[in-house]
Amino acid sequence: MTKSAPASIRDAVTGDLPAISTLYNHAVRETTAIWNETLSDPQERRRWMGERLAAGFPVLVAEVDGQFAGYGTYGPFRPHEGYRDTVENSVYVTPDLQGRGVGGALLDALIERARAQGLHVMVAGIEAGNAASIALHAARGFTETGRMPEVGQKFGRRLDLVLMQKMLQR
Ligand SMILES: CC(C)(COP(=O)(O)OP(=O)(O)OC[C@H]1O[C@@H](n2cnc3c(N)ncnc32)[C@H](O)[C@@H]1OP(=O)(O)O)[C@@H](O)C(=O)NCCC(=O)NCCS
């Protein structure tokens, strides 16, 4: 595989759930990208994906050379009705394939889907030390609109949350 192999993006199918679950669990175990300590499994991810799709939100998969390379999705920013035109995204790229544009391809596709749905704002909630995710979002026009010191914790330390947002109307 070459470093420049482009990622192709498609809607997730149930056959992707084991790979999605494995990648999610890697993030839970090894990273502060997600502030959960509870591992998932394909059945739990199936419920999660079913809820996302039933609510009209996408779950997208990236492939590089026909292999699963990551996933991206968005869902409600906050549950209250007044936030109905604002969504929060998540993007996860397989560790071996990070840093070659897969995350960017997923985020571009999520932005296009959100625009097509007439949504107004996309938010990303990012751990303040996650330089790759902050760079990924900044390169796509997300700007920092909030910084919340020590609102989370993982691995025995408190974590700061950076909120970035992109206005979706062109
Ligand atoms: C964050 C993540 C999704 C980025 O995806 P990726 O495929 O590795 O990123 P890309 O190759 O598309 O690069 C995105 C940008 O970040 C930059 N970047 C990548 N790694 C970086 C790093 N460690 N530090 C600073 N910038 C970095 C790239 O140069 C690129 O900038 P550009 O578009 O201006 O060239 C991926 O690293 C990942 O899955 N990380 C673990 C899970 C995670 O943190 N998810 C996000 C939760 S908010």
The ligand as an SDF file (V2000), in Angstrom:
LIG
                    3D

 48 50  0  0  0  0  0  0  0  0999 V2000
   -7.7850   12.1580   14.7680 C   0  0  0  0  0  0  0  0  0  0  0  0
   -7.8590   11.2160   13.5770 C   0  0  0  0  0  0  0  0  0  0  0  0
   -9.3120   10.8960   13.2830 C   0  0  0  0  0  0  0  0  0  0  0  0
   -7.2550   11.9480   12.3740 C   0  0  0  0  0  0  0  0  0  0  0  0
   -7.3730   11.1200   11.2350 O   0  0  0  0  0  0  0  0  0  0  0  0
   -6.1100   10.8820   10.2760 P   0  0  0  0  0  0  0  0  0  0  0  0
   -6.5550   10.0510    9.1390 O   0  0  0  0  0  0  0  0  0  0  0  0
   -4.9940   10.3670   11.1070 O   0  0  0  0  0  0  0  0  0  0  0  0
   -5.8290   12.3690    9.8530 O   0  0  0  0  0  0  0  0  0  0  0  0
   -5.4580   12.9310    8.4180 P   0  0  0  0  0  0  0  0  0  0  0  0
   -4.3550   12.1060    7.8390 O   0  0  0  0  0  0  0  0  0  0  0  0
   -6.7100   13.0980    7.6140 O   0  0  0  0  0  0  0  0  0  0  0  0
   -4.8340   14.3300    8.8380 O   0  0  0  0  0  0  0  0  0  0  0  0
   -5.6350   15.3570    9.3100 C   0  0  0  0  0  0  0  0  0  0  0  0
   -4.7840   16.5670    9.5880 C   0  0  0  0  0  0  0  0  0  0  0  0
   -4.1660   16.4140   10.8760 O   0  0  0  0  0  0  0  0  0  0  0  0
   -2.7560   16.5670   10.7360 C   0  0  0  0  0  0  0  0  0  0  0  0
   -2.1680   15.6490   11.6890 N   0  0  0  0  0  0  0  0  0  0  0  0
   -2.2150   14.3110   11.6370 C   0  0  0  0  0  0  0  0  0  0  0  0
   -1.5980   13.8120   12.7190 N   0  0  0  0  0  0  0  0  0  0  0  0
   -1.1650   14.8740   13.4380 C   0  0  0  0  0  0  0  0  0  0  0  0
   -0.4770   15.0150   14.6690 C   0  0  0  0  0  0  0  0  0  0  0  0
   -0.1090   13.9360   15.3880 N   0  0  0  0  0  0  0  0  0  0  0  0
   -0.2250   16.2560   15.1270 N   0  0  0  0  0  0  0  0  0  0  0  0
   -0.6010   17.3390   14.4270 C   0  0  0  0  0  0  0  0  0  0  0  0
   -1.2650   17.2640   13.2540 N   0  0  0  0  0  0  0  0  0  0  0  0
   -1.5400   16.0500   12.7850 C   0  0  0  0  0  0  0  0  0  0  0  0
   -2.4510   16.2300    9.3070 C   0  0  0  0  0  0  0  0  0  0  0  0
   -1.2650   16.8610    8.8780 O   0  0  0  0  0  0  0  0  0  0  0  0
   -3.6760   16.7640    8.6010 C   0  0  0  0  0  0  0  0  0  0  0  0
   -3.5750   18.1540    8.4070 O   0  0  0  0  0  0  0  0  0  0  0  0
   -3.8250   18.7440    6.9390 P   0  0  0  0  0  0  0  0  0  0  0  0
   -5.2140   18.3090    6.5230 O   0  0  0  0  0  0  0  0  0  0  0  0
   -3.6980   20.2120    7.1610 O   0  0  0  0  0  0  0  0  0  0  0  0
   -2.7340   18.1310    6.1170 O   0  0  0  0  0  0  0  0  0  0  0  0
   -7.0470    9.9140   13.7880 C   0  0  0  0  0  0  0  0  0  0  0  0
   -5.7270   10.2410   14.1140 O   0  0  0  0  0  0  0  0  0  0  0  0
   -7.6360    9.0310   14.8620 C   0  0  0  0  0  0  0  0  0  0  0  0
   -8.4810    8.1980   14.5810 O   0  0  0  0  0  0  0  0  0  0  0  0
   -7.1860    9.1930   16.1100 N   0  0  0  0  0  0  0  0  0  0  0  0
   -7.6800    8.3810   17.2220 C   0  0  0  0  0  0  0  0  0  0  0  0
   -9.1520    8.6530   17.4800 C   0  0  0  0  0  0  0  0  0  0  0  0
   -9.4480   10.1310   17.6210 C   0  0  0  0  0  0  0  0  0  0  0  0
   -8.6850   10.8880   18.2430 O   0  0  0  0  0  0  0  0  0  0  0  0
  -10.6070   10.5520   17.0660 N   0  0  0  0  0  0  0  0  0  0  0  0
  -11.0620   11.9130   17.1440 C   0  0  0  0  0  0  0  0  0  0  0  0
  -11.8050   12.1210   18.4250 C   0  0  0  0  0  0  0  0  0  0  0  0
  -12.2720   13.8420   18.6080 S   0  0  0  0  0  0  0  0  0  0  0  0
  1  2  1  0
  2  3  1  0
  2  4  1  0
  2 36  1  0
  4  5  1  0
  5  6  1  0
  6  7  2  0
  6  8  1  0
  6  9  1  0
  9 10  1  0
 10 11  2  0
 10 12  1  0
 10 13  1  0
 13 14  1  0
 14 15  1  0
 15 16  1  0
 15 30  1  0
 16 17  1  0
 17 18  1  0
 17 28  1  0
 18 19  1  0
 18 27  1  0
 19 20  2  0
 20 21  1  0
 21 22  1  0
 21 27  2  0
 22 23  1  0
 22 24  2  0
 24 25  1  0
 25 26  2  0
 26 27  1  0
 28 29  1  0
 28 30  1  0
 30 31  1  0
 31 32  1  0
 32 33  2  0
 32 34  1  0
 32 35  1  0
 36 37  1  0
 36 38  1  0
 38 39  2  0
 38 40  1  0
 40 41  1  0
 41 42  1  0
 42 43  1  0
 43 44  2  0
 43 45  1  0
 45 46  1  0
 46 47  1  0
 47 48  1  0
M  END
$$$$
